[in-house]
Structure formats: structure tokens, C-alpha cells
């Protein structure tokens, strides 16, 4: 029996923390959420709308045993530390644990682990707090909003156009992609020209005539200018200016996802998965430790506990001149600032020193986080920027260059930023330059680019829609639903994505848009701050939303199913392509009077004779698409195997061999083929 029980979300985190706390503490995992809204009640929302939006929570599928085990652990403990993640969702999980496990107010403490290191875990345990009900209500409101909008609009689109789903933020993100595609389609390119004088050591571009900006729209404009230009170019001015090049802020969730996408080629989902492992704990030579702070944050703040040793490290390793300053930013609207920026837990844990304990991708992401944080505390780089203006019969040409004169933060971050050095010659003693190498070039304006994953995340962040922890999921969802396709790492909306957006805008343009979604995020923040009452916000929303849903169900035109060109063998009506839970299928257009469904003809490769009957083993798929191997005499013969059977037999026991995790082994005994 342990007097102290600590409940965290992740099993891997529990192992790390238990090592720090010792034998008097038992650390267990809830494996994330244990409860969610039921799918009962009006519209299957799991919310009693008439009774103040009271939620009805039930255990998540597969979590009943975990709840039962946790109840037993709680019963055997004097005090329970609820240590779910330090954000709103984590706060809600802590409340669900307390409520579902019947933990009394005087029996629990809430602890926040912003980083999984020995000292910080002990410090958090020694400075517990209580569950913040306002944060819980804010998260609960978000969940109810998403359930109402998701269920009602998804049902609508499934019924009317066969689309799979809609969502509060998901549909707004998709609208951004669709709107961008329409900008591209409606874009009319415009012709323009440039004139460039080429000298031995640099090129200079024509930009003015008689101190007025010059636009060359046609080739004739170029020919006219070239007729007036001689081979002699007077040096009108040479200016040099020292400029500071500032490092960027340390990472928040969105900027980490963006930089990992552009510099490492990681998807947002992959970035967050790797960051989770780095936060929860990595086995090093002498310890298990979290390498980075909590990775779901919108704050650029760095604690003094980190900055003091970091400055000492910079001075010791690079010199006093490289020590910079802590960057502050005006707090943006919607920034929660619940915890620090994403940073290494120790500046002394240099990436190269722990490389052997990390996978290749873990090392890449940790290096990026480490160097970005270190660079943010280093001095500005300095460049000497030179601009030369040349005059040729009142036609002005310009060239610019810059030389890095002090690398500053680039000492550690140069791998992630391009070097833009362009050295111009010293021209102080020269008054005139000569060249007859002048070229004219035709160009066309280009349409706006499609969104990459990084650009879409940046856009959502700047517009104030969604939350750092939701960006990866949103992108994943619109991709999985078939609303977008990825071409050259950019999002292009599919026909169903465009149709879904258009239908929602036809009936919900005042609710499914950037402004309303951003305002709702502000309201959720106000609930978290205790400035708004959660169910009043829901009531105001629902009074606008539900009448529009009912109107859409009545008036949205239903899309006719696509004809196949074939006739139903049962009733003679046309066959059509319909969409079901597991994809498209061909059926009679006269449904429900005629229930004919065309059986899908599949090529089935016979793998071997069935070991249990006279049938053949073939490759099959579960309803969720997972491959397994079964008998073609099913349901008479119920033989099934997840491992691929081979038409080879064990020399030891005579049973058939199977392919299992790149090995060939016996299906019955311990034989393994070499």
C-alpha cells in the first residue's frame, strides 16, 4: 500500500516520475482521457440542452478497466496527486479523474509538471494547488461546442451531399484553403519587364527615372529606355549602414510546427509526437529525464531558472560579446501564457552529447529546439549593408549587398538560416563605371501560393482560430476526410472539400467564418478567467445555430447520386454510386423500395490450403481496413490469422510457417527460419 498516489496521463511519463519520487509514491497512468460525452439524448449530443447544457459523461471505450484499477489505487492511498498535463485539457482530465474516481476535496492535490526533471518534479509535488474550475469549464464548453457543431453539421452534410464531417475550426481552416484556391483560379497574370546592367562584380537593376519609380509594363517601354541609356554609369551615391539582425523568439507550439516543417520536413503530427517523447523522458546513461519543457504553449517566456545558467553557458563557451538579452513581446490576444516557451530542460545537455540515446528524428528536433532557445538569448548578429546608386542619363540603377561583420546568434543557428552575404567592391575612388552588357527580361506576376502545412498553421495562429494543441489534429482531419489533396507539399481542395465549404457558407456564413471563430476563442478565454458564465455562452450560440441547422435540413438541396450507366438486375432502375460508412458502393437508385447492392468483385490470391478444412487461405480486410488472412469457406470455417501464412512447413513440428515482423517462424512451435 502506497500512501501517495500520483496519476499522470502517459505511461512513459509515469515511469520517469516514479524514479524521482521514490518508494513512498506510486505513479500510475490514466492513458489520457477516461471519459467523454455520451452519444445519447437529443441528436445524440450527450448534452441536456434544456437543462442548462448539462453534459452526460460516460467512460471511453476500453477505459472501464483502467477506471476500476484507478479506483482501487485511490482506495489504497491517503492522498492523490492529479498530475495530468499543465493545460486546459489537462485540467479537464484532472477534474474527470476526481469526479469519476469519487475523490474527495480533502483527499487530492493538483500538481503541474512543466518539465520532467528531478528537481522540477519534486518542486511541483511540494507546491500543489487545486483544480481550477474556470479552466475546466472553459475546456468543457469547447468540447460541447465542438460536439454540437460537429454532430449537427456532419449529419447535415452526410445527408445532403455525402461529405464525411464538419467542425467548428476544421471547416474554417478548410474555407481558408478553398478561398486561396479561388484566388489562384481568378488570378490574372500581368506582364512586366526589368532592365539589368551587368558589371564584372555585380548586377544593378533599373528602378527610377528622374527620381520617380519606373514601371516597365511592355517590351516597348524597355526599348525606349534602352535607347536613352549609354555605356557610362556615374556613381551617384554609395551608402553603408550597420544593421542588427535579431534572432527569433524561442519556440511556441505553432512556430515549432512551422520550423520543423520547413527545416526538417516533419508534419505537425510527427513534430508533436516526437516532442511528446522528448518531454516525457528519455533514458540517458545515468538517468531518465525529460529533455524539453511542455510542448503545448503559446508563451515565449523563459524562466530565470533557465536564463541565468544559459547566459553563463554563452559567456563560457562563446565569450561575453555573444551574451544577448531576454526578448519580450507584447502579449497577443488569445495568448494564455500558462507556461514557458518550449526549451531544453538544461542548457548543459548539448545535443551532440546525448545523440547516442536519441533516434535520428528525435536528435533533429531536439537540436532545433536547443539551438533556437540558445540563439534567442544571444547577441544580435551585425551586417554591414551597402547600397550603390548609379545614374545613366537620369535613369537610376541600384545594387545592394551585405557583409556579416559579427555572427552573434548565427554562431549556433546558422544551419537554420540562409547566409545572404553579397560582397560589393570598394568604389570610393571610382566615379564612372562602364558596361554595354544590359539585358531586358520579361516577367509575369504570379498568383498567391497554396498553403503548405507550415503556412496554414501560421495563418490560423495569426487569425486567432484554434489553439496550438489543435493545429495538427485539424490538418490531419481535413486530409483524412478527403477534403484536400497534397500536391508538392501544398494543400489543394478536392471537389468534395469545395462543395462542403460552399454549402456551409450558403447557410452558416455568419457562424462558420474567421471572425466568429476568433470571437468564440475570446469567449472561451473569458470563461477561463471567470469573466463569462459557460452555459450562457452556449445558450447564446445555440440560439443562433440551431434555427440555421433546421433551415438547412429543410432547404439545402440534396445532391443526386452519380449514375453508373448500369441497370439494377432486380427492378430495372438505374444503378448509382452511394457513399457508406466504409466507402463507396454501387446500389439501386430505387432504395428503399429496392435494396439491391452490387457485390464488389475482388481479385483474391490464394495463399495456401486451409489447415482446418478443404478451403483456401486468402487475404481479407476488416471493416477498418486492417489486413488479415482467412479461409474462403467462411463462415463455415472460422480460420483466421494476423500473420501471413506461407506455403512452407516447419521441419520441427510439421505445422505451417508464417511471416511475422520480417521473420519466418512456425505457427505452432518456437522454430525460426534462418
C-alpha positions in Angstrom: 0.0 0.0 0.0 1.3 3.4 -1.0 0.1 6.5 0.9 0.9 8.8 -2.0 -0.7 8.1 -5.4 0.3 10.2 -8.5 -1.9 9.9 -11.6 -0.4 11.2 -14.9 -1.7 10.8 -18.5 1.2 8.9 -20.1 2.6 5.5 -19.1 6.1 6.5 -20.2 5.9 9.7 -18.1 4.8 7.7 -15.0 8.0 5.5 -15.2 10.2 8.6 -15.3 8.4 10.4 -12.4 8.3 7.3 -10.2 12.1 7.1 -10.3 12.3 10.7 -9.0 9.7 10.3 -6.2 10.9 7.1 -4.6 9.2 4.2 -2.8 6.6 6.2 -0.9 4.9 7.2 -4.1 3.1 5.1 -6.6 2.8 6.7 -10.1 0.1 5.4 -12.4 -1.3 6.4 -15.8 -4.8 7.2 -16.9 -3.6 6.9 -20.6 -5.2 10.2 -21.4 -8.9 11.0 -21.2 -11.0 8.4 -19.3 -14.5 9.9 -20.1 -16.2 11.7 -22.9 -19.7 12.9 -23.8 -22.2 10.1 -24.4 -23.9 9.8 -27.8 -27.4 9.6 -26.3 -30.1 12.2 -25.9 -31.3 14.8 -28.4 -29.4 14.5 -31.7 -27.0 12.1 -29.9 -25.1 15.0 -28.4 -24.8 13.7 -24.9 -25.8 17.2 -23.7 -29.1 18.1 -22.0 -29.7 21.4 -23.8 -33.0 22.1 -21.9 -31.3 21.7 -18.6 -28.5 24.3 -18.9 -26.4 22.2 -21.3 -25.7 19.7 -18.7 -23.2 17.1 -20.1 -23.6 13.4 -19.8 -20.3 11.7 -19.4 -19.5 8.0 -19.9 -16.3 6.0 -19.8 -14.4 6.0 -23.1 -14.5 2.6 -24.9 -11.8 0.4 -23.4 -11.3 2.6 -20.3 -13.6 0.8 -17.8 -10.8 -1.5 -16.6 -8.5 1.5 -16.2 -11.1 3.3 -14.2 -11.7 0.3 -12.0 -7.9 -0.1 -11.4 -7.5 3.6 -10.6 -10.4 3.4 -8.1 -8.6 0.6 -6.3 -5.4 2.6 -6.3 -7.3 5.6 -4.9 -8.9 3.4 -2.2 -5.4 2.2 -1.1 -4.0 5.7 -0.9 -4.2 8.6 1.7 -3.5 11.4 -0.8 -3.9 11.5 -4.6 -1.8 13.9 -6.8 -3.7 14.6 -10.0 -0.8 15.4 -12.4 -2.4 15.5 -15.9 -0.8 17.8 -18.4 -0.4 21.5 -17.5 -3.0 23.0 -19.9 -6.8 23.4 -20.1 -7.3 19.9 -21.4 -5.1 18.5 -18.7 -7.1 20.5 -16.1 -10.3 18.9 -17.5 -8.8 15.4 -17.3 -7.8 16.1 -13.6 -11.5 17.1 -12.9 -12.8 14.0 -14.7 -10.4 11.8 -12.7 -11.6 13.4 -9.4 -15.2 13.0 -10.3 -15.1 9.5 -11.8 -12.9 8.1 -9.1 -15.0 9.7 -6.3 -12.0 11.5 -4.8 -13.0 13.9 -2.0 -11.8 17.5 -1.8 -9.5 16.8 1.1 -8.1 13.7 -0.5 -6.4 15.2 -3.6 -3.9 17.8 -4.8 -3.3 19.1 -8.3 0.3 19.3 -9.5 1.7 20.7 -12.7 4.8 19.2 -14.3 6.0 21.8 -16.8 9.2 19.8 -17.2 10.0 16.2 -16.3 13.3 16.6 -14.4 14.1 15.5 -10.8 14.2 19.0 -9.2 11.1 20.3 -11.0 9.0 17.2 -10.2 10.0 17.4 -6.5 9.3 21.2 -6.6 5.8 20.6 -8.1 4.9 17.9 -5.6 5.9 20.3 -2.8 3.8 23.2 -4.2 0.5 21.6 -5.1 -2.6 23.5 -6.0 -6.3 22.7 -6.6 -8.3 22.1 -9.8 -9.1 25.4 -11.5 -12.9 25.1 -12.1 -12.8 28.0 -14.6 -10.3 26.3 -16.8 -12.3 23.1 -16.6 -15.5 25.0 -17.6 -13.7 26.6 -20.5 -12.5 23.3 -21.8 -15.9 21.7 -21.2 -17.5 24.5 -23.2 -15.1 23.9 -26.0 -15.9 20.2 -26.0 -19.7 20.8 -26.0 -19.4 23.4 -28.8 -17.4 21.1 -30.9 -19.8 18.2 -30.3 -22.9 20.3 -31.2 -21.4 21.8 -34.3 -19.6 18.6 -35.3 -22.6 16.3 -34.9 -25.2 18.6 -36.3 -23.3 19.8 -39.4 -21.7 16.4 -40.1 -25.2 14.8 -40.1 -26.4 17.6 -42.4 -23.6 17.2 -44.9 -23.7 13.4 -44.9 -27.4 13.6 -45.6 -27.3 16.3 -48.3 -24.0 15.8 -50.2 -22.4 12.7 -48.8 -19.5 14.5 -47.2 -18.0 13.0 -44.1 -17.8 15.7 -41.4 -17.7 19.3 -40.4 -16.3 21.1 -37.4 -16.1 24.4 -35.6 -12.4 25.1 -36.6 -11.9 22.4 -39.1 -14.5 23.9 -41.5 -12.9 27.4 -41.2 -9.5 26.0 -41.9 -10.9 24.3 -45.0 -12.5 27.5 -46.1 -9.1 29.2 -46.0 -7.8 26.6 -48.4 -10.8 26.8 -50.7 -10.7 30.7 -50.7 -7.0 30.6 -51.6 -7.7 28.2 -54.5 -10.3 30.5 -55.8 -7.9 33.4 -55.6 -5.5 31.3 -57.7 -8.2 30.4 -60.2 -9.4 34.0 -60.6 -5.8 35.5 -60.8 -5.0 37.3 -64.0 -1.3 37.5 -64.6 0.2 40.8 -65.6 3.3 41.3 -67.7 6.2 43.4 -66.5 9.8 43.8 -67.6 13.2 44.5 -65.9 16.4 46.0 -67.2 19.6 44.9 -65.6 23.1 46.4 -66.2 25.8 43.7 -65.7 29.2 44.6 -64.4 32.2 42.4 -63.6 31.5 42.1 -59.9 27.8 42.8 -59.5 24.5 43.5 -61.3 22.4 46.7 -61.0 18.7 46.9 -61.7 16.9 49.9 -63.2 14.4 51.3 -60.7 13.9 55.0 -61.3 13.8 57.7 -63.9 14.3 61.3 -62.7 13.6 60.3 -59.1 10.3 58.7 -59.9 9.6 55.0 -59.6 9.8 53.4 -63.1 7.3 50.7 -64.2 8.2 48.8 -67.3 5.0 47.1 -68.4 5.8 46.2 -72.0 8.8 45.5 -74.2 8.3 48.8 -75.9 8.9 50.5 -72.5 12.2 48.7 -72.3 13.2 49.6 -75.8 12.5 53.3 -75.2 14.6 53.3 -72.0 17.5 51.4 -73.7 17.6 54.0 -76.5 18.4 56.6 -73.9 20.9 54.6 -71.9 24.6 55.0 -72.7 27.5 52.7 -71.7 28.7 55.1 -68.9 27.2 54.9 -65.4 28.1 57.6 -62.9 28.3 56.5 -59.3 25.7 58.8 -57.7 26.0 57.5 -54.1 27.4 54.8 -52.0 26.0 54.3 -48.6 27.0 51.9 -45.9 24.9 51.2 -42.9 25.4 48.8 -40.0 22.3 46.9 -39.2 21.4 44.5 -36.4 19.9 41.1 -37.3 17.9 39.9 -34.4 17.3 36.3 -33.5 13.8 34.9 -33.3 11.8 34.2 -30.2 12.1 30.8 -28.6 9.6 28.3 -29.8 5.9 28.1 -29.1 3.8 25.2 -30.4 2.8 26.8 -33.7 6.3 28.1 -34.5 7.9 24.8 -33.6 5.5 23.1 -36.0 6.2 25.6 -38.7 10.0 25.5 -38.4 10.1 21.7 -38.1 8.1 21.6 -41.3 10.2 24.0 -43.4 13.7 23.0 -42.0 13.2 19.3 -41.1 10.3 18.3 -43.4 8.3 17.0 -40.4 4.5 17.1 -40.4 2.8 18.8 -37.5 1.6 15.5 -36.3 5.1 14.0 -36.4 6.6 17.0 -34.7 4.2 16.8 -31.8 4.6 13.1 -31.4 8.4 13.4 -31.2 8.2 16.4 -28.9 5.9 14.4 -26.5 8.6 11.8 -26.2 11.3 14.4 -25.5 9.1 16.0 -22.8 8.0 12.7 -21.1 11.5 11.3 -20.6 14.5 9.8 -22.4 16.8 7.1 -21.0 20.3 8.6 -20.9 23.4 7.0 -19.5 22.8 7.7 -15.8 19.2 9.0 -15.7 15.8 9.1 -17.3 14.9 12.7 -17.9 12.6 15.0 -19.9 14.7 16.9 -22.4 12.3 19.7 -23.1 9.6 21.6 -21.3 5.9 21.1 -22.0 5.3 21.4 -25.8 1.8 22.8 -25.9 2.3 26.5 -25.2 1.7 29.9 -26.7 4.1 31.8 -24.5 7.6 33.0 -25.4 8.5 33.4 -21.7 11.7 31.8 -20.3 12.1 31.4 -16.6 15.0 32.9 -14.7 16.0 29.4 -13.6 16.9 28.7 -17.2 18.2 32.1 -18.4 20.8 32.6 -15.7 22.7 29.3 -16.4 22.1 29.9 -20.1 23.9 33.3 -20.0 26.7 31.8 -18.1 27.0 29.0 -20.7 27.1 31.5 -23.5 29.9 33.6 -21.9 31.9 30.5 -21.0 31.6 28.9 -24.5 31.4 31.9 -26.8 32.6 35.0 -25.0 30.9 38.0 -23.3 30.2 39.7 -26.6 27.8 36.8 -27.5 25.6 37.2 -24.5 22.3 38.8 -25.5 19.1 39.6 -23.7 15.7 38.1 -22.9 13.2 39.1 -25.7 9.8 40.3 -24.7 6.8 40.6 -26.9 3.6 42.4 -26.4 1.1 39.8 -25.2 -1.1 38.9 -28.1 -4.8 38.5 -27.8 -5.7 34.8 -27.1 -2.2 34.1 -25.6 -2.8 32.0 -22.4 0.8 32.3 -21.1 0.1 29.3 -18.9 3.7 28.1 -19.0 7.1 28.8 -20.6 8.2 28.6 -24.2 9.4 25.2 -25.5 13.0 25.0 -24.3 15.6 22.4 -23.2 15.3 21.5 -19.5 19.1 22.0 -19.2 21.4 24.1 -21.3 24.2 21.7 -20.4 22.5 18.8 -22.3 24.1 19.7 -25.6 22.5 17.7 -28.5 25.8 16.1 -29.6 26.5 14.8 -26.1 23.2 12.8 -26.0 22.9 11.9 -29.6 23.6 8.2 -29.0 20.4 8.0 -26.8 18.1 9.5 -29.4 16.6 8.3 -32.7 17.6 10.3 -35.7 14.4 12.3 -35.8 14.5 12.9 -32.0 18.0 14.2 -32.4 17.0 16.6 -35.2 14.0 18.0 -33.3 15.9 18.3 -30.0 18.8 20.1 -31.8 16.4 22.5 -33.4 14.7 23.3 -30.0 18.0 23.6 -28.2 19.7 25.9 -30.8 16.6 28.1 -31.2 16.4 28.6 -27.4 20.1 29.3 -27.1 20.1 31.6 -30.1 17.2 33.6 -28.6 19.4 34.6 -25.7 22.5 35.5 -27.8 23.5 38.9 -29.1 22.2 40.3 -32.4 24.2 39.5 -35.5 25.6 42.6 -37.3 25.8 43.2 -41.0 27.3 46.0 -43.0 24.7 46.8 -45.7 25.9 48.7 -48.8 23.7 50.4 -51.4 25.1 51.8 -54.6 23.1 54.1 -56.9 24.2 54.6 -60.5 23.0 57.3 -62.8 22.8 57.0 -66.6 21.1 59.9 -68.3 18.6 60.3 -65.3 18.0 56.5 -65.3 18.8 55.2 -61.8 20.2 51.7 -61.2 20.6 50.2 -57.8 22.5 47.3 -56.3 22.7 46.2 -52.7 25.0 43.9 -50.7 25.7 42.9 -47.2 28.6 41.6 -45.2 28.3 39.7 -41.9 30.7 41.6 -39.6 29.6 39.8 -36.3 27.8 36.5 -36.3 26.1 36.8 -32.9 23.3 34.3 -32.6 24.1 32.8 -36.0 27.1 31.2 -34.3 24.7 28.5 -33.2 21.7 29.0 -35.5 23.4 29.4 -38.9 22.3 25.9 -40.0 18.6 27.0 -40.0 19.1 30.5 -41.6 20.4 31.3 -45.1 23.6 33.3 -45.4 22.7 36.3 -47.5 26.2 37.7 -47.8 26.8 39.6 -51.1 30.1 41.5 -51.1 30.3 44.6 -53.3 33.6 46.1 -54.4 35.1 49.2 -52.9 34.3 52.1 -55.3 35.4 55.1 -53.3 38.0 56.2 -55.8 35.9 55.5 -58.9 33.4 58.0 -60.4 32.2 56.2 -63.6 31.6 52.5 -64.4 31.3 51.2 -68.0 29.3 48.3 -69.5 27.5 47.5 -72.7 26.0 44.4 -71.2 22.4 45.4 -70.5 19.6 42.9 -70.7 15.9 43.2 -70.7 13.8 40.4 -69.3 10.1 39.6 -69.4 8.2 38.5 -66.3 4.7 37.8 -65.2 3.1 38.3 -61.8 2.3 35.1 -60.0 -0.8 34.1 -58.1 -0.7 33.6 -54.4 0.7 30.2 -53.4 -1.3 27.4 -52.0 -0.9 26.8 -48.3 1.8 24.5 -47.1 1.2 22.9 -43.7 3.5 25.5 -42.1 1.8 28.4 -43.8 -1.6 27.2 -42.8 -0.6 26.9 -39.2 0.9 30.4 -39.3 -2.3 31.7 -40.8 -4.6 30.1 -38.2 -2.4 31.4 -35.4 -2.4 35.0 -36.8 -6.1 34.9 -37.3 -6.7 33.6 -33.8 -8.6 30.5 -34.7 -8.0 27.2 -33.0 -5.3 26.6 -30.3 -1.7 25.4 -30.5 -2.6 21.9 -29.4 -5.3 21.6 -32.1 -3.5 22.6 -35.3 -2.0 19.2 -36.0 -5.4 17.5 -35.5 -7.2 19.9 -37.7 -4.8 19.4 -40.6 -4.9 15.6 -40.1 -8.8 15.6 -40.1 -9.3 17.6 -43.4 -6.7 15.4 -45.0 -8.2 12.1 -43.7 -11.7 13.2 -44.8 -10.6 13.7 -48.4 -11.3 17.4 -48.3 -7.8 18.2 -49.6 -5.1 16.6 -51.6 -1.4 17.3 -51.2 0.4 18.4 -54.3 4.1 19.4 -54.0 3.6 19.6 -50.2 0.7 22.1 -50.7 -3.0 21.8 -49.9 -5.4 21.7 -52.9 -9.1 21.4 -52.0 -10.9 18.4 -53.6 -14.3 18.7 -55.2 -16.0 17.4 -52.0 -14.0 19.9 -49.9 -15.1 22.8 -52.1 -18.7 21.6 -52.1 -18.7 21.2 -48.3 -17.4 24.7 -47.9 -19.9 26.2 -50.3 -22.9 24.5 -48.7 -21.8 25.6 -45.2 -21.3 29.2 -46.4 -24.7 29.2 -48.1 -26.4 28.5 -44.8 -23.9 29.3 -42.0 -21.8 32.2 -43.3 -22.2 34.2 -40.1 -21.1 31.3 -37.9 -18.5 29.4 -39.9 -16.0 32.2 -40.5 -12.8 33.5 -39.1 -14.4 36.4 -37.1 -17.0 34.3 -35.3 -14.5 31.5 -34.6 -12.0 34.0 -33.2 -14.6 35.7 -31.1 -15.6 32.3 -29.7 -11.9 31.7 -28.7 -12.0 35.0 -26.8 -15.2 34.0 -25.0 -13.6 30.7 -24.0 -10.7 32.7 -22.6 -13.1 34.8 -20.7 -14.7 31.7 -19.2 -11.2 30.6 -18.2 -10.7 33.9 -16.5 -14.1 33.8 -14.7 -15.5 36.7 -16.7 -18.2 34.8 -18.5 -20.6 32.0 -17.5 -20.1 28.9 -19.6 -23.6 27.8 -20.2 -24.7 31.4 -21.0 -22.1 31.4 -23.8 -23.5 28.1 -25.1 -27.1 29.3 -24.9 -26.3 32.4 -27.0 -24.5 30.3 -29.5 -27.3 27.6 -29.7 -30.0 30.2 -30.2 -28.2 31.4 -33.4 -27.0 28.0 -34.6 -30.0 25.5 -34.2 -32.5 27.6 -36.3 -30.0 27.7 -39.1 -29.4 23.9 -38.9 -33.2 23.3 -39.2 -33.4 25.7 -42.1 -30.6 23.9 -43.8 -32.1 20.5 -43.3 -35.3 21.8 -44.9 -33.9 23.9 -47.7 -30.4 22.6 -48.6 -30.6 20.9 -52.0 -29.8 17.2 -51.8 -27.1 16.0 -54.2 -28.3 13.3 -56.6 -26.1 10.1 -56.5 -23.8 9.5 -59.5 -25.2 7.2 -62.2 -23.1 4.2 -63.2 -24.8 3.6 -66.5 -25.9 0.1 -65.5 -29.4 -1.2 -64.7 -30.5 -2.9 -61.5 -31.0 -6.6 -62.2 -33.8 -6.8 -59.6 -36.1 -3.9 -60.6 -34.7 -2.3 -63.8 -34.0 1.1 -62.2 -30.6 2.8 -62.8 -27.7 1.8 -60.5 -25.9 4.7 -58.7 -22.8 5.2 -56.6 -23.6 5.8 -53.0 -21.3 6.5 -50.0 -21.4 4.4 -46.9 -19.5 4.1 -43.6 -16.8 2.1 -45.2 -16.6 3.9 -48.6 -18.4 4.0 -51.9 -20.6 1.2 -53.1 -23.0 0.6 -56.1 -26.7 0.2 -55.3 -30.2 0.6 -56.8 -31.5 4.2 -57.2 -34.9 2.9 -56.1 -33.8 2.4 -52.5 -35.6 1.8 -50.0 -38.1 0.0 -52.2 -35.3 -2.0 -53.8 -32.4 -2.9 -51.6 -30.1 -4.3 -54.3 -26.4 -3.8 -53.6 -23.8 -4.8 -56.2 -21.3 -7.2 -54.7 -17.7 -5.9 -55.2 -15.7 -8.3 -57.4 -12.3 -8.6 -55.8 -9.3 -10.5 -57.1 -8.4 -12.9 -54.4 -5.0 -14.6 -54.4 -5.0 -18.0 -52.9 -2.0 -18.3 -50.5 -2.2 -21.9 -49.4 -4.6 -24.7 -48.5 -6.6 -24.1 -45.3 -5.1 -26.2 -42.5 -8.6 -26.7 -40.9 -10.8 -27.6 -44.0 -10.6 -28.1 -47.7 -10.8 -24.4 -48.5 -8.1 -21.9 -49.5 -6.4 -19.2 -47.3 -6.9 -15.7 -48.9 -6.0 -12.1 -47.9 -9.0 -10.3 -46.3 -9.7 -6.9 -44.7 -11.5 -6.0 -41.5 -14.2 -3.2 -41.7 -11.5 -0.8 -40.6 -9.2 -1.9 -43.4 -6.7 -4.0 -41.4 -5.4 -7.0 -43.4 -5.7 -10.5 -42.0 -5.7 -14.0 -43.5 -8.8 -16.2 -43.5 -10.5 -19.2 -45.2 -12.6 -18.7 -48.3 -15.2 -21.1 -46.7 -16.0 -18.5 -44.0 -18.4 -18.6 -42.1 -18.4 -22.4 -42.2 -14.6 -22.3 -41.4 -13.5 -19.7 -39.0 -9.7 -20.0 -39.5 -8.0 -16.5 -39.3 -4.5 -15.2 -38.7 -3.0 -11.8 -38.5 0.3 -13.2 -39.6 0.7 -14.1 -43.3 0.7 -18.0 -43.7 3.3 -19.4 -46.1 3.1 -22.5 -48.2 6.0 -23.8 -46.3 6.1 -26.2 -43.3 8.0 -26.4 -40.1 10.8 -29.0 -40.2 10.4 -29.4 -36.4 6.7 -30.0 -35.9 5.2 -30.0 -39.4 2.8 -27.1 -39.0 2.7 -24.2 -41.5 5.1 -21.3 -41.3 4.1 -17.6 -41.1 5.7 -14.3 -41.9 5.9 -12.3 -38.6 7.8 -8.9 -38.2 10.2 -9.7 -41.1 10.9 -13.1 -39.7 9.6 -16.5 -40.8 8.5 -18.6 -37.8 6.4 -21.6 -37.1 2.7 -21.0 -36.4 2.8 -23.6 -33.6 6.3 -24.1 -32.1 9.4 -22.0 -31.4 11.1 -22.7 -34.7 12.5 -19.7 -36.6 13.8 -20.0 -40.1 17.4 -18.6 -40.6 
